[in-house]
């Protein structure tokens, strides 16, 4: 077989190539949107599964904390009989307020460092949307 016997590939028009690229980009975008939806649904399900026991535990702990604070008030009055009851409530309330403020600050700091969206999927979607809008 000589080099002149070789067949050249059939010439392909530019329109079918561009149409194929656009279709592939649209398919990829749809797949990434589906992946994003799936990740968000999974994250919401896991969040719901975690929030229910946390909420129940927080409610029980809240009742226990109230009883513990009342006990501390009466302990202060028992230790210092000359201390008025309202002062004991004020002392215990101030301590609980300081602890609560510290916990809120810690939680806010951690929450600010947390990103609930799946970063890789969102970044891929942004790139694909930018690419498809350019064509």
Residue pairs with C-beta under 8 A, 6 or more apart in sequence:
18 135
21 135
22 132
22 135
25 128
25 131
25 132
25 135
26 132
28 128
29 125
29 128
29 129
29 132
32 121
32 124
32 125
32 128
33 125
35 121
36 118
36 121
36 122
36 125
39 118
39 121
40 117
40 118
43 116
43 118
65 96
69 92
69 93
69 96
72 92
73 85
73 88
73 89
73 92
74 88
76 83
76 88
76 91
76 92
77 83
77 85
77 88
